[in-house]
Amino acid sequence: MRMKLSVFALAAAFAVPVQAQTEIQWWHSMGGALGEWVNDLAKDFNASQKDYKIVPTFKGTYDESMTAAIAAFRSGNAPHILQVFEVGTATMMASKGAIVPVGKVMADAGVKFDQGAYVPAVAGYYTAPNGQMLSFPFNSSTTVFHYNKDAFKAAGLNPDKPPQTWIEVAQAAAKLKSSGHSCPFTTSWVSWTQLESFSAWHNVEFASKGNGMRGTDARLLFNSPLHVRHIENLSNMAKQGLFVYKGRANAADATFVSGECAMMTGSSGLYANIKRNAKFASGTSTLPYYPDVEGAPQNTVIGGASLWVMSGKKADEYKGVGQFFAYLSKPEVASESHKRTGYLPVTIASYELTEKSGFYKQNPGTDVAVTQMIRKTTEKSRGIRLGNFVQIRTIVDEEMEHVWAGKKAPKEALDIAVKRGNEQLERFAKTNK
């Protein structure tokens, strides 16, 4: 018996231990079909190699996951990867010591990483003044113009020629109203579409310091004559029943998908919902612009979210994060994600691959978001990176609602929104010196 035990002991001593996989925790805010997409990405990466295991965990809305991550970081239990919406970018950047720049993660992991491979407007937004990419572009969207082709036909408008300028939007809205449409035009995310993207599209600043890119002492500038002119036009359209405000955030999305509203500005990510649920032929076009403004149209700004790497982890864990990001960047992986979700392809190569596959020809309009964002960005159009931005957007909503209700003049409302928003910026700057 002793002999048998000795043999087993000897065998055990010389046995090669099974290498345990290094687990990488990934907190995200993707529910429903998008949650399935995230789980599939993790599963496919895990199956492609044996060293690392990505563990995705749904942590609620973007706001909720950020709050949870901050609490977890303070207790030393932060995830390796955190998905953060673009509005939270300045907050993450100001979280000194809490994050590791993605450029450093990739370099330390020995992974080939070319920032020039990413769509410029996307990469630029997540890049620090020193040229280092801070977070990994993941599910990026942008603002586009959606319209109902069937409603256009009924109103005597060409369904293959959507309005390109704001004057043409007003003219189309008038014809749609005459043909019986109670909601010719609406918009989701008022601040994002009508002020933030509007500014970048016209190559004018939304805020000073390169829209906050060059420092926390930035101040809001969206009460310029051009911004006032635009809100005045929308206000006049509202008075005539040509523009109908449908609520904050993405409340207007449902009114377009149902066919109630014939035109809207909103997220490119709405495409999948339109395709699945709309009972009419729809089109997607570029944002309208004012042709007399020099430099317009430029490029639109980013929406959606990116992946941030939290600090305090082991070197081999960061290597796993780098490998995972390299996997997500593969043209075929990024292309399939783009086609599946409606989010932008984050690299030029994945866009080109999608184009070669015939996807854009088969699904007209799905390339609009990309072409709007692959243009060269300027200091005025790289995106907006401001502290307390969630609060600023709420202020904009409040003041613009006074305009749509006819209670405040556009200039007065914009002036007040700028004043109140600047107070938020001052507060943020004081706490993040």
N, C-alpha and C positions, 0 to 999 in steps of 0.2 A: 504493500500500500504506500509505504514511504517512497519507494522507487517511482511509483506512478506519479506521486505528488511532485517529486523532484523533476521529473521529465516535463510535467505541465508548467512548473515554475520556470524552468529553463526556456521552454518554448515562449512563455509570456515575456520573459526578459528580452528575447531577441525579436519579438513581434514588432512590426512597424506600426506605430500608432496612427489611427485615421486622423487626418488633418481636419480640425474643426473649421467650419466656414466663419469668416468674420462678418458679423451682422451689422448692417447699416440701416439706422432708423430714419424714415422719411415721413415727415408730417405734412399733410396736404389738406386742401379744401375742395376737392373735386367730388361731388355727389352724383348719384344716378349713373347715366351712361358715361359721363366723364370719369367717375370713380372706377368704372369697369376698365376704361382705357388706361388709367394709372396702374391698376392692378395687373393688367396684361403687360405693360411695359416692364414692371418689376419681374414678373414671371418669366418673360422672354429673356431678360438680361441674366437672371439667375440660371436659366437653362443653358446659356451660352458659355458659361465658365463655372469653375468649381470652388474658387477661392472666396467669393463674397456672396452674401445674401441680402438683397434689398428688402426691407420690411416696411411697406407703406401703411400709414395709419391716418384715417380721416379724423380731423380735429375740428370740424364745424366750419363756419364761415371764415373768410379771410381775417376779419377782426378777432374772432374767437381763437383761431390758431395762433395768431401773433401774441395775444394775451397769454395763452397757455405756454408758448415757447419762452416768453420773458420770465414767467414764473418758474419754469423748468430750468432755465439757465441759472437763475439765482440760487436754485437748490442743487445745482450741479448735475441735473438730469436732462439737459437739452438734447434734442435729436441731432443727428449728424446733418440732415438736410431739412430745411424749412421752406415751404412755398409761401411767398409774400406777394400781395398785389402791388401794382406799381405805385399806388398812393402811399404805401408804407416805405418806399425806398429811402427817403431822407431820414426817417426814423431809424432804419437799419444801419445806414451809414454813420449815424450819430452814436450808435451803440458801441462805443469804443471798447475793444477787447472781446466783444461778443461774437464777432464774425471773422472768418478768414477769407480774403479775396479769392475768387474762383481762379483767377490767373495764377496765383501762388499755389493753390491746391493742385492744379494741372501740372505746373512746372515741377513741384516736389514729387508728384506721382510719376514723373518721367513720361507723361502723355503728350503727344504732339498736339499743340493747341495754337491755332492761328486765329486771332481776333478778327482779321480781315475776311475770314470765311463767313462771318455772320452778317445778316442783313444790317446795313449801316445804322439805320434809325433805331434798330433794336439794340445792337451792340453799344452804340453811343450813349444810349440812355443809362445803361448799367456800367458805364466806364467812369472812373474817377478822373479828376483834372490831370493826374500824373500819367494817364494812359492805361492804367491797370483795370481790367474788367473785374467788377466787384461781385456780381452774381451771374448765375447761368440762365440765359434766356430759355424759357420753357413754353408757357402757353400765352403767347402774345397775340393781342387782337388790335384792331384799329377802327376808326370811324369811317363809315361808308354811307352811301345814299341808296336806300331800298325803294322800289316803286312797283306798283301793281299794273302789269301790262294790260290786263283785261279792262281795268278801269280807264286806262289811257285810250284804248280802242273805243270804248263807249263814249268818251268825251271828245272824240275826234282828234286825239293826239297820236303822234307816231310812237308806237310801243318800242321801237328800236332806237329812238332818239330821246333819251331822258334829258332833262334840263341840266345844263352845265354851269350856268350862272344863277345868282340869286334872283335876278330880274326874271329869268326864264322859269324859276321855281314859282314865283308869284303869278306869272302868266298861266302856267300849267294849272296851278291851284284854282284860279278863277274859272277856267274851263271845266275842271272837275266839279266845282261847286255848282256851276250852271247845269251840269249833266245829272245833278241830284246827289252828289257826294257830300255828306254832312261833315266829314273830316278830311279835307283835301291833303293837309300836311301836318305832321306832328314830329316830335323828337324825343328820344330818350336821353338820359344823362346830360342835362342842359349845360352844366359847366364844361364837361368833357367835349361835347360836340360843338356848342355854340361859342365857346370862349377859348378853351385850351387848344383843341385841334384847329379851330378857326384861326387862331393866332399863328400857329406853325404853318398852316396852309397858305397864309398870306405873308409869311416871313416877317412877322412883327412879334415883339416880345409880349408875353403874358405877364412876366415879372422881370425885374432887373437882375443883374448878375448872371446873365445867360439862363433866365428862368430858374434861378436858384442853384444852377450847376456849379457856380464859382463861389459859393459861400452862403452862410445862414443869415447874412445881413441883407438879403434880397428883399425887394418891396414890389407889391403888385402894380401892374400897369394896364390892366384891362378896362380902364375908363378913358382910353384914347379916343380921338375923333372917329377913327375907323370902327372901334368897338361900339361906340354910341350909335353911329350910323346903322350898324347891323341890327342892334337890339331895337332901334326905332323902326326899322323895316319889318322886323318880326312882330313888333307891337301893332303896327298898322295892319299887318296881315291878320293878327288876332282879332282886331276890331271889325274886320270885314268877314270874319268866319273862314278865312283861308288857312290860318294856322290855329290848331286846337291843342292846347296843353293838356296832357293826359297824366301828369303826375311825375314824381321824382324817380330817380334811379332808372330802371328799365321797365317801368309801368307801361310805357307806350308800346313796347314790343308786342304784347298780346293784341293790341288794337290794330296793328298792321297785319299780323298773321291771320286774324279773324276776317280781314277785309274791310273793317270799319274805316280805317284810315288808308288813303291811297298812296301817300309818299311819307317817308320818314328818314331822318338821319339817326344812325345808331351803330351798334357794334357789328363788325364783320362776322363775329361768332354767332349771330342770329341766323345765318344761312341754313344750318342744319335743321333748325326748328321750322323755318319757312318751307324747306323742301319736304319735310315730313308731314306738316300739318296744314299748310295753306291750300285752299281749294281753288286757287287762281294761278295764272302764270305770273311769275315775278321776275324782276330784273335788279341787278346791282350795278351801281355806277359810282363814279368819283364824287367827292364832296363838291357842292357848288362853291363858286368863288366870285369875287368882284374883279372883272377884267381890267379895270382902270388902276388897280393896285400893283405897283412895281414889284416884281419878284413872285407874283402869284400865278399859278399855284406852285407851292414848294413841296412839302411832304407833310403827312399827318403824324400824329403822335401815338405812342404806344398805349395799349391797355393790357388787361390780363395780368399775368404774374411771372415771377422768376424764382429760381431756386438759390437759396442762400446757405452757405456752409457755416455751421456754428463752431466756435472755438472749444478748446479743452479736450480734444479727442486724440487718440493714438495715431502714430505715423502710418501704420498699416491700414487703419480705418480710413484715413484721408486718401490713401492710395486706392482703396475701393471706391470712394466717392469719385475720384478722378476717372477711374475706369468706367463707372456708370455714366458719367457725363459724356465721355468719349463715345459710348454706345448710343446715347440719345442724339449725338451730333452726326451719326452716320447718315448719309443722304437717304438711304432707303428707309431707315427708321423714322427720321424727321418728316419725310415725304408722306409716309403712311399715317403718321399722327395728324398732319395737316389735312389730309383727305378725309380722315375719320371724324375730326372734331370741328373743322372750320377755323381753327386757330392758324396763325401764320406759319409758314415754314421758316425756321429760324436761321437757316443757312442759305446762301445763294445756290449751292449745289443741290440742296433738296428741292428748291423752287424749280431749278432747271430740269431735274429728274421728273417732277410732277408734270411739268409742261410737256416733256418728251412722251410721257405716258398717255397723253391725249385727254387728261382729266379736265383741263380748263375748257377745251372745245366741247366736251361732253356735258360740262356743267358751267355754262356761261356766267360770268360775273364773279366766279370764285377767285380769279386772279387780280381783281381790282384792288383789294386790300394790299396785296404784295407790291403791285406796281406803284401804289401811292407811297410805300415805305422804302422801296429800294433806291429811290432818288437820293442824291447826295444831300446830307443834312448841313445846316448852318448853325452858327452860335445861337440863333433865334429859334431854331426848329428842332433841336435835338430831343426835346421833351421837357417836362416840367418836374423839378425836384425840390419840393418845398416842405418844410416842417409843418405839423398840424394841418396837413392837407385835407384830411377827412372833414375837419371842422370848417375849413375854408369852403369846401364844396357845399356844405350845409348852408352856410351864409349866402352863397350865390343862389342856391335854390330859393331861400326865403325872400331875397330881394327881387329875384326875377318873377316870383309868383305875384308880387305887388304890381309889377309891370303888366303881366298877362291879365290881371284882374282890373287894370285901369286905375289903380290907386296911387301909383308913382310914375313919374316921367322916367324914361330910360337912363338919361344922364344922372338924375338924382339917385336912382337905385344902384347904378354902377359905382358912383362916387362913394355911397355908403358901404357897399360891398367891399370896395378896396380899403376903405378906412377900417372896417371891422376885421377884414382879412389880415391887414398889416399888424393889427394888435395881436393876432394869433402868431404871426411870424416873429414879432418882438418877444413874445412869451417863450416861443420855442428856442430862439437864439440865446436868451438868458439862461435857460436850463441846459443848454448844450454848448457851453463855451469851451 
